[in-house]
Amino acid sequence: MGDENSEHLTLIRRWLAGETVSNTVGIKVVSGPFHGRTKIVELDQSGLPPAGFRGRPGRTPGPWNSAAKHIYLAVRAPDTSAGWIYEYAGIDTAVDG
């Protein structure tokens, strides 16, 4: 990417800081195998983030089942810069079809 002060990196830093830019924001992930990461999402017309997401942790250390899809749900968190967090809600045991 080259220059550390590029416009693109500045935008990403703003999202990661929880600032809403162009209807997109970075939301902190709490607990589970993705704990401490930030998910960058586009808000809907009402300013709400996607209700949740599912993901596989890959090689994240911990007692996680790397083959399972882990579920996170959007939860209001007024004490955070984005106003939301994604909180770990468990494992999706449904088989993909």
N, CA, C and O atoms as a GROMACS GRO file, in nm:
protein
  388
    1MET      N    1   0.081  -0.118   0.000
    1MET     CA    2   0.000   0.000   0.000
    1MET      C    3   0.086   0.125   0.000
    1MET      O    4   0.041   0.233  -0.039
    2GLY      N    5   0.209   0.108   0.045
    2GLY     CA    6   0.299   0.221   0.035
    2GLY      C    7   0.291   0.317   0.151
    2GLY      O    8   0.321   0.279   0.265
    3ASP      N    9   0.253   0.437   0.124
    3ASP     CA   10   0.255   0.546   0.220
    3ASP      C   11   0.164   0.521   0.340
    3ASP      O   12   0.044   0.500   0.325
    4GLU      N   13   0.223   0.524   0.460
    4GLU     CA   14   0.146   0.502   0.583
    4GLU      C   15   0.041   0.609   0.606
    4GLU      O   16  -0.056   0.585   0.677
    5ASN      N   17   0.059   0.724   0.549
    5ASN     CA   18  -0.035   0.833   0.568
    5ASN      C   19  -0.135   0.844   0.453
    5ASN      O   20  -0.195   0.949   0.431
    6SER      N   21  -0.153   0.735   0.381
    6SER     CA   22  -0.243   0.739   0.267
    6SER      C   23  -0.388   0.763   0.312
    6SER      O   24  -0.424   0.737   0.426
    7GLU      N   25  -0.466   0.812   0.220
    7GLU     CA   26  -0.607   0.839   0.246
    7GLU      C   27  -0.681   0.712   0.288
    7GLU      O   28  -0.766   0.714   0.377
    8HIS      N   29  -0.647   0.600   0.223
    8HIS     CA   30  -0.712   0.472   0.253
    8HIS      C   31  -0.683   0.428   0.397
    8HIS      O   32  -0.775   0.389   0.470
    9LEU      N   33  -0.558   0.435   0.438
    9LEU     CA   34  -0.523   0.396   0.575
    9LEU      C   35  -0.586   0.490   0.677
    9LEU      O   36  -0.624   0.446   0.785
   10THR      N   37  -0.595   0.615   0.645
   10THR     CA   38  -0.660   0.712   0.734
   10THR      C   39  -0.806   0.674   0.753
   10THR      O   40  -0.858   0.679   0.865
   11LEU      N   41  -0.874   0.636   0.646
   11LEU     CA   42  -1.013   0.593   0.652
   11LEU      C   43  -1.027   0.469   0.740
   11LEU      O   44  -1.115   0.464   0.826
   12ILE      N   45  -0.941   0.371   0.720
   12ILE     CA   46  -0.947   0.248   0.800
   12ILE      C   47  -0.923   0.279   0.948
   12ILE      O   48  -0.993   0.225   1.034
   13ARG      N   49  -0.828   0.365   0.977
   13ARG     CA   50  -0.802   0.403   1.118
   13ARG      C   51  -0.925   0.469   1.180
   13ARG      O   52  -0.955   0.445   1.297
   14ARG      N   53  -0.996   0.550   1.104
   14ARG     CA   54  -1.117   0.613   1.154
   14ARG      C   55  -1.224   0.509   1.185
   14ARG      O   56  -1.290   0.517   1.289
   15TRP      N   57  -1.241   0.412   1.094
   15TRP     CA   58  -1.338   0.304   1.120
   15TRP      C   59  -1.298   0.225   1.244
   15TRP      O   60  -1.383   0.197   1.328
   16LEU      N   61  -1.172   0.190   1.256
   16LEU     CA   62  -1.125   0.112   1.370
   16LEU      C   63  -1.141   0.188   1.501
   16LEU      O   64  -1.154   0.126   1.607
   17ALA      N   65  -1.141   0.319   1.495
   17ALA     CA   66  -1.161   0.402   1.615
   17ALA      C   67  -1.310   0.415   1.650
   17ALA      O   68  -1.344   0.478   1.750
   18GLY      N   69  -1.397   0.355   1.569
   18GLY     CA   70  -1.540   0.359   1.596
   18GLY      C   71  -1.612   0.477   1.536
   18GLY      O   72  -1.727   0.504   1.570
   19GLU      N   73  -1.546   0.548   1.446
   19GLU     CA   74  -1.607   0.664   1.381
   19GLU      C   75  -1.688   0.616   1.260
   19GLU      O   76  -1.640   0.534   1.182
   20THR      N   77  -1.808   0.667   1.244
   20THR     CA   78  -1.889   0.634   1.127
   20THR      C   79  -1.848   0.725   1.013
   20THR      O   80  -1.859   0.847   1.022
   21VAL      N   81  -1.802   0.664   0.904
   21VAL     CA   82  -1.759   0.737   0.785
   21VAL      C   83  -1.826   0.672   0.664
   21VAL      O   84  -1.813   0.552   0.643
   22SER      N   85  -1.896   0.752   0.587
   22SER     CA   86  -1.968   0.700   0.469
   22SER      C   87  -2.058   0.583   0.506
   22SER      O   88  -2.065   0.483   0.434
   23ASN      N   89  -2.127   0.596   0.620
   23ASN     CA   90  -2.222   0.496   0.668
   23ASN      C   91  -2.156   0.362   0.701
   23ASN      O   92  -2.223   0.259   0.700
   24THR      N   93  -2.027   0.362   0.729
   24THR     CA   94  -1.952   0.242   0.764
   24THR      C   95  -1.879   0.268   0.895
   24THR      O   96  -1.831   0.378   0.920
   25VAL      N   97  -1.872   0.163   0.979
   25VAL     CA   98  -1.808   0.177   1.110
   25VAL      C   99  -1.741   0.046   1.150
   25VAL      O  100  -1.779  -0.061   1.102
   26GLY      N  101  -1.643   0.055   1.235
   26GLY     CA  102  -1.579  -0.064   1.292
   26GLY      C  103  -1.640  -0.094   1.427
   26GLY      O  104  -1.648  -0.006   1.513
   27ILE      N  105  -1.685  -0.218   1.446
   27ILE     CA  106  -1.749  -0.259   1.571
   27ILE      C  107  -1.662  -0.366   1.637
   27ILE      O  108  -1.625  -0.465   1.574
   28LYS      N  109  -1.630  -0.345   1.764
   28LYS     CA  110  -1.546  -0.438   1.840
   28LYS      C  111  -1.619  -0.570   1.860
   28LYS      O  112  -1.741  -0.573   1.878
   29VAL      N  113  -1.543  -0.679   1.857
   29VAL     CA  114  -1.595  -0.813   1.879
   29VAL      C  115  -1.554  -0.855   2.021
   29VAL      O  116  -1.438  -0.842   2.060
   30VAL      N  117  -1.652  -0.906   2.096
   30VAL     CA  118  -1.630  -0.940   2.236
   30VAL      C  119  -1.651  -1.090   2.258
   30VAL      O  120  -1.754  -1.146   2.222
   31SER      N  121  -1.551  -1.152   2.319
   31SER     CA  122  -1.554  -1.293   2.359
   31SER      C  123  -1.542  -1.385   2.237
   31SER      O  124  -1.535  -1.339   2.123
   32GLY      N  125  -1.540  -1.514   2.263
   32GLY     CA  126  -1.529  -1.612   2.156
   32GLY      C  127  -1.395  -1.605   2.084
   32GLY      O  128  -1.306  -1.531   2.126
   33PRO      N  129  -1.380  -1.680   1.976
   33PRO     CA  130  -1.252  -1.686   1.906
   33PRO      C  131  -1.212  -1.557   1.835
   33PRO      O  132  -1.095  -1.541   1.800
   34PHE      N  133  -1.304  -1.464   1.814
   34PHE     CA  134  -1.271  -1.339   1.746
   34PHE      C  135  -1.254  -1.223   1.844
   34PHE      O  136  -1.247  -1.107   1.803
   35HIS      N  137  -1.247  -1.254   1.974
   35HIS     CA  138  -1.238  -1.151   2.078
   35HIS      C  139  -1.124  -1.053   2.050
   35HIS      O  140  -1.012  -1.093   2.019
   36GLY      N  141  -1.155  -0.925   2.061
   36GLY     CA  142  -1.055  -0.822   2.043
   36GLY      C  143  -1.040  -0.772   1.900
   36GLY      O  144  -0.973  -0.672   1.877
   37ARG      N  145  -1.101  -0.839   1.807
   37ARG     CA  146  -1.096  -0.793   1.668
   37ARG      C  147  -1.202  -0.687   1.645
   37ARG      O  148  -1.287  -0.664   1.731
   38THR      N  149  -1.198  -0.625   1.531
   38THR     CA  150  -1.298  -0.526   1.491
   38THR      C  151  -1.356  -0.569   1.358
   38THR      O  152  -1.283  -0.602   1.265
   39LYS      N  153  -1.488  -0.567   1.349
   39LYS     CA  154  -1.556  -0.599   1.223
   39LYS      C  155  -1.604  -0.468   1.162
   39LYS      O  156  -1.677  -0.392   1.225
   40ILE      N  157  -1.560  -0.442   1.041
   40ILE     CA  158  -1.602  -0.320   0.971
   40ILE      C  159  -1.728  -0.352   0.892
   40ILE      O  160  -1.728  -0.441   0.807
   41VAL      N  161  -1.836  -0.277   0.922
   41VAL     CA  162  -1.966  -0.307   0.863
   41VAL      C  163  -2.031  -0.180   0.809
   41VAL      O  164  -2.001  -0.069   0.852
   42GLU      N  165  -2.120  -0.200   0.713
   42GLU     CA  166  -2.200  -0.090   0.661
   42GLU      C  167  -2.331  -0.086   0.738
   42GLU      O  168  -2.396  -0.189   0.756
   43LEU      N  169  -2.370   0.031   0.782
   43LEU     CA  170  -2.494   0.049   0.856
   43LEU      C  171  -2.612   0.057   0.758
   43LEU      O  172  -2.596   0.099   0.643
   44ASP      N  173  -2.730   0.016   0.805
   44ASP     CA  174  -2.847   0.027   0.718
   44ASP      C  175  -2.899   0.171   0.721
   44ASP      O  176  -2.838   0.258   0.783
   45GLN      N  177  -3.011   0.196   0.653
   45GLN     CA  178  -3.065   0.332   0.642
   45GLN      C  179  -3.105   0.391   0.777
   45GLN      O  180  -3.112   0.512   0.793
   46SER      N  181  -3.130   0.304   0.875
   46SER     CA  182  -3.166   0.349   1.009
   46SER      C  183  -3.044   0.370   1.098
   46SER      O  184  -3.057   0.410   1.214
   47GLY      N  185  -2.925   0.344   1.044
   47GLY     CA  186  -2.803   0.357   1.122
   47GLY      C  187  -2.772   0.236   1.208
   47GLY      O  188  -2.692   0.244   1.301
   48LEU      N  189  -2.834   0.123   1.175
   48LEU     CA  190  -2.813   0.000   1.251
   48LEU      C  191  -2.714  -0.091   1.178
   48LEU      O  192  -2.713  -0.096   1.055
   49PRO      N  193  -2.631  -0.162   1.254
   49PRO     CA  194  -2.538  -0.256   1.191
   49PRO      C  195  -2.611  -0.386   1.157
   49PRO      O  196  -2.723  -0.408   1.203
   50PRO      N  197  -2.549  -0.474   1.077
   50PRO     CA  198  -2.606  -0.606   1.055
   50PRO      C  199  -2.630  -0.674   1.191
   50PRO      O  200  -2.551  -0.657   1.283
   51ALA      N  201  -2.738  -0.750   1.202
   51ALA     CA  202  -2.777  -0.811   1.330
   51ALA      C  203  -2.671  -0.904   1.387
   51ALA      O  204  -2.666  -0.924   1.508
   52GLY      N  205  -2.589  -0.961   1.303
   52GLY     CA  206  -2.486  -1.052   1.351
   52GLY      C  207  -2.407  -1.111   1.236
   52GLY      O  208  -2.427  -1.077   1.119
   53PHE      N  209  -2.317  -1.200   1.273
   53PHE     CA  210  -2.240  -1.271   1.171
   53PHE      C  211  -2.196  -1.405   1.226
   53PHE      O  212  -2.197  -1.428   1.347
   54ARG      N  213  -2.157  -1.494   1.134
   54ARG     CA  214  -2.104  -1.625   1.171
   54ARG      C  215  -1.968  -1.638   1.106
   54ARG      O  216  -1.947  -1.589   0.995
   55GLY      N  217  -1.876  -1.702   1.174
   55GLY     CA  218  -1.743  -1.719   1.116
   55GLY      C  219  -1.668  -1.835   1.177
   55GLY      O  220  -1.698  -1.877   1.289
   56ARG      N  221  -1.572  -1.884   1.105
   56ARG     CA  222  -1.484  -1.990   1.154
   56ARG      C  223  -1.355  -1.925   1.204
   56ARG      O  224  -1.302  -1.835   1.138
   57PRO      N  225  -1.305  -1.969   1.319
   57PRO     CA  226  -1.189  -1.904   1.377
   57PRO      C  227  -1.056  -1.936   1.311
   57PRO      O  228  -0.957  -1.868   1.335
   58GLY      N  229  -1.052  -2.039   1.229
   58GLY     CA  230  -0.925  -2.075   1.167
   58GLY      C  231  -0.825  -2.122   1.271
   58GLY      O  232  -0.852  -2.217   1.345
   59ARG      N  233  -0.711  -2.057   1.278
   59ARG     CA  234  -0.606  -2.101   1.370
   59ARG      C  235  -0.599  -2.017   1.498
   59ARG      O  236  -0.496  -2.016   1.566
   60THR      N  237  -0.707  -1.948   1.531
   60THR     CA  238  -0.708  -1.867   1.652
   60THR      C  239  -0.684  -1.958   1.773
   60THR      O  240  -0.753  -2.059   1.788
   61PRO      N  241  -0.587  -1.923   1.860
   61PRO     CA  242  -0.561  -2.008   1.976
   61PRO      C  243  -0.679  -2.009   2.073
   61PRO      O  244  -0.750  -1.910   2.087
   62GLY      N  245  -0.697  -2.120   2.136
   62GLY     CA  246  -0.804  -2.133   2.234
   62GLY      C  247  -0.875  -2.265   2.218
   62GLY      O  248  -0.841  -2.345   2.131
   63PRO      N  249  -0.971  -2.287   2.301
   63PRO     CA  250  -1.044  -2.415   2.296
   63PRO      C  251  -1.159  -2.412   2.195
   63PRO      O  252  -1.266  -2.466   2.221
   64TRP      N  253  -1.136  -2.349   2.079
   64TRP     CA  254  -1.245  -2.330   1.982
   64TRP      C  255  -1.248  -2.443   1.882
   64TRP      O  256  -1.143  -2.495   1.843
   65ASN      N  257  -1.365  -2.480   1.840
   65ASN     CA  258  -1.384  -2.579   1.734
   65ASN      C  259  -1.365  -2.506   1.602
   65ASN      O  260  -1.452  -2.428   1.560
   66SER      N  261  -1.253  -2.530   1.536
   66SER     CA  262  -1.222  -2.457   1.412
   66SER      C  263  -1.314  -2.496   1.297
   66SER      O  264  -1.321  -2.423   1.198
   67ALA      N  265  -1.384  -2.609   1.308
   67ALA     CA  266  -1.475  -2.650   1.201
   67ALA      C  267  -1.614  -2.591   1.219
   67ALA      O  268  -1.693  -2.590   1.124
   68ALA      N  269  -1.645  -2.543   1.338
   68ALA     CA  270  -1.779  -2.490   1.366
   68ALA      C  271  -1.789  -2.343   1.326
   68ALA      O  272  -1.690  -2.272   1.320
   69LYS      N  273  -1.911  -2.300   1.299
   69LYS     CA  274  -1.936  -2.158   1.273
   69LYS      C  275  -1.976  -2.094   1.406
   69LYS      O  276  -2.073  -2.136   1.470
   70HIS      N  277  -1.902  -1.993   1.445
   70HIS     CA  278  -1.927  -1.924   1.570
   70HIS      C  279  -2.016  -1.804   1.543
   70HIS      O  280  -1.996  -1.731   1.446
   71ILE      N  281  -2.116  -1.784   1.630
   71ILE     CA  282  -2.218  -1.682   1.609
   71ILE      C  283  -2.191  -1.561   1.697
   71ILE      O  284  -2.160  -1.574   1.815
   72TYR      N  285  -2.204  -1.443   1.637
   72TYR     CA  286  -2.193  -1.316   1.709
   72TYR      C  287  -2.316  -1.233   1.677
   72TYR      O  288  -2.364  -1.230   1.564
   73LEU      N  289  -2.368  -1.164   1.779
   73LEU     CA  290  -2.486  -1.080   1.762
   73LEU      C  291  -2.454  -0.936   1.798
   73LEU      O  292  -2.376  -0.911   1.890
   74ALA      N  293  -2.513  -0.843   1.726
   74ALA     CA  294  -2.495  -0.700   1.754
   74ALA      C  295  -2.571  -0.665   1.881
   74ALA      O  296  -2.689  -0.698   1.896
   75VAL      N  297  -2.501  -0.597   1.972
   75VAL     CA  298  -2.559  -0.557   2.099
   75VAL      C  299  -2.527  -0.409   2.120
   75VAL      O  300  -2.414  -0.367   2.100
   76ARG      N  301  -2.627  -0.330   2.159
   76ARG     CA  302  -2.603  -0.188   2.188
   76ARG      C  303  -2.503  -0.176   2.302
   76ARG      O  304  -2.514  -0.245   2.403
   77ALA      N  305  -2.407  -0.087   2.283
   77ALA     CA  306  -2.306  -0.061   2.384
   77ALA      C  307  -2.275   0.088   2.384
   77ALA      O  308  -2.177   0.132   2.324
   78PRO      N  309  -2.359   0.166   2.453
   78PRO     CA  310  -2.344   0.311   2.450
   78PRO      C  311  -2.208   0.361   2.500
   78PRO      O  312  -2.168   0.473   2.468
   79ASP      N  313  -2.139   0.279   2.578
   79ASP     CA  314  -2.009   0.320   2.631
   79ASP      C  315  -1.894   0.298   2.534
   79ASP      O  316  -1.778   0.325   2.567
   80THR      N  317  -1.925   0.248   2.412
   80THR     CA  318  -1.822   0.229   2.310
   80THR      C  319  -1.834   0.339   2.205
   80THR      O  320  -1.939   0.400   2.189
   81SER      N  321  -1.725   0.362   2.134
   81SER     CA  322  -1.726   0.471   2.035
   81SER      C  323  -1.824   0.446   1.922
   81SER      O  324  -1.884   0.541   1.870
   82ALA      N  325  -1.842   0.321   1.881
   82ALA     CA  326  -1.936   0.291   1.773
   82ALA      C  327  -2.080   0.279   1.822
   82ALA      O  328  -2.173   0.286   1.742
   83GLY      N  329  -2.099   0.261   1.953
   83GLY     CA  330  -2.233   0.245   2.009
   83GLY      C  331  -2.284   0.102   2.004
   83GLY      O  332  -2.396   0.074   2.048
   84TRP      N  333  -2.203   0.012   1.950
   84TRP     CA  334  -2.240  -0.128   1.935
   84TRP      C  335  -2.117  -0.215   1.961
   84TRP      O  336  -2.003  -0.170   1.950
   85ILE      N  337  -2.142  -0.342   1.996
   85ILE     CA  338  -2.039  -0.445   1.996
   85ILE      C  339  -2.101  -0.567   1.930
   85ILE      O  340  -2.223  -0.578   1.920
   86TYR      N  341  -2.016  -0.659   1.886
   86TYR     CA  342  -2.062  -0.791   1.845
   86TYR      C  343  -2.023  -0.886   1.957
   86TYR      O  344  -1.905  -0.901   1.987
   87GLU      N  345  -2.124  -0.950   2.018
   87GLU     CA  346  -2.103  -1.034   2.134
   87GLU      C  347  -2.116  -1.182   2.094
   87GLU      O  348  -2.206  -1.219   2.018
   88TYR      N  349  -2.028  -1.264   2.146
   88TYR     CA  350  -2.029  -1.407   2.115
   88TYR      C  351  -2.157  -1.470   2.167
   88TYR      O  352  -2.195  -1.449   2.282
   89ALA      N  353  -2.225  -1.549   2.082
   89ALA     CA  354  -2.352  -1.610   2.120
   89ALA      C  355  -2.350  -1.762   2.111
   89ALA      O  356  -2.451  -1.827   2.137
   90GLY      N  357  -2.234  -1.820   2.075
   90GLY     CA  358  -2.227  -1.966   2.070
   90GLY      C  359  -2.190  -2.020   1.934
   90GLY      O  360  -2.137  -1.949   1.848
   91ILE      N  361  -2.219  -2.148   1.918
   91ILE     CA  362  -2.179  -2.220   1.796
   91ILE      C  363  -2.302  -2.259   1.716
   91ILE      O  364  -2.402  -2.304   1.772
   92ASP      N  365  -2.294  -2.242   1.585
   92ASP     CA  366  -2.399  -2.287   1.493
   92ASP      C  367  -2.366  -2.430   1.456
   92ASP      O  368  -2.265  -2.457   1.390
   93THR      N  369  -2.451  -2.524   1.499
   93THR     CA  370  -2.425  -2.664   1.474
   93THR      C  371  -2.496  -2.715   1.348
   93THR      O  372  -2.485  -2.833   1.314
   94ALA      N  373  -2.569  -2.625   1.279
   94ALA     CA  374  -2.639  -2.667   1.157
   94ALA      C  375  -2.538  -2.704   1.049
   94ALA      O  376  -2.433  -2.641   1.036
   95VAL      N  377  -2.572  -2.805   0.974
   95VAL     CA  378  -2.486  -2.850   0.864
   95VAL      C  379  -2.518  -2.768   0.741
   95VAL      O  380  -2.634  -2.752   0.704
   96ASP      N  381  -2.411  -2.717   0.676
   96ASP     CA  382  -2.433  -2.644   0.551
   96ASP      C  383  -2.486  -2.738   0.445
   96ASP      O  384  -2.445  -2.854   0.437
   97GLY      N  385  -2.579  -2.685   0.364
   97GLY     CA  386  -2.641  -2.770   0.261
   97GLY      C  387  -2.589  -2.748   0.125
   97GLY      O  388  -2.634  -2.813   0.031
   0.00000   0.00000   0.00000
